[in-house]
Amino acid sequence: MKQLAMLLVALWSAAGGNAAESYSARTLTFDYVAPPAGPVLVQWEGEIVNDSAADATLCAVLSLRDARGAVLAELESAALNVKRFGSERRQETFPVAPELWIRTDTLEETARLSVGNPVNGRRICQVEVYTTSWCPYCRKAKEFFVSRGVPFTEYDVEADPAAAREKDRLAPGAGIPVAVIDGRVIQGFSAARYERALSGVDE
């Protein structure tokens, strides 16, 4: 593993804000997949903490830094509403250009208020995908979101009983994958339906 493996150690880093605002993020698990072609897939699971006295819609921000500490790129998660003095877990898969990854020496986590859109320039989309490790259509669903730079949270319904129960609640009797885009439940893999949901177009 390259030096980014040090991220397995939980690091806290507060984001900007005034004295009444305190937002931070820490890494719980970190891994990456570098395929022969295409982007490197950075897989991050962490916790976003809101130590302010008001609810806040926050993003986790992962800053790729070179050996001199200069920021090469920022990976911004989907927005997450975190209750005051509370915390929420977030799992994301980020695509990173190989040329940036080669130059990356360290990665720093922060959290900040969500302003604008971390996904598609127009809307804030929260995406969850219920999968299994062996399902080819689950792989297609994940590849769809990765190819469009859309961060998503993945739940393996075989490895996580709670995720299996939630999937059954959202889509009783349905197979996999099940995608939830801004609360819209989509059974099976459908690039066209995913595109419409990401764009906010009604069915």
Secondary structure as GFF3:
##gff-version 3
##sequence-region A 1 203
A	DSSP	three_ten_helix	3	8	.	.	.	ID=ss1
A	DSSP	beta_strand	13	14	.	.	.	ID=ss2
A	DSSP	beta_strand	23	33	.	.	.	ID=ss3
A	DSSP	beta_strand	40	50	.	.	.	ID=ss4
A	DSSP	beta_strand	56	65	.	.	.	ID=ss5
A	DSSP	beta_strand	71	76	.	.	.	ID=ss6
A	DSSP	beta_strand	80	82	.	.	.	ID=ss7
A	DSSP	beta_strand	86	96	.	.	.	ID=ss8
A	DSSP	alpha_helix	98	103	.	.	.	ID=ss9
A	DSSP	beta_strand	106	113	.	.	.	ID=ss10
A	DSSP	beta_strand	127	131	.	.	.	ID=ss11
A	DSSP	alpha_helix	136	147	.	.	.	ID=ss12
A	DSSP	beta_strand	153	156	.	.	.	ID=ss13
A	DSSP	alpha_helix	161	170	.	.	.	ID=ss14
A	DSSP	beta_strand	178	181	.	.	.	ID=ss15
A	DSSP	beta_strand	184	187	.	.	.	ID=ss16
A	DSSP	alpha_helix	191	199	.	.	.	ID=ss17
###
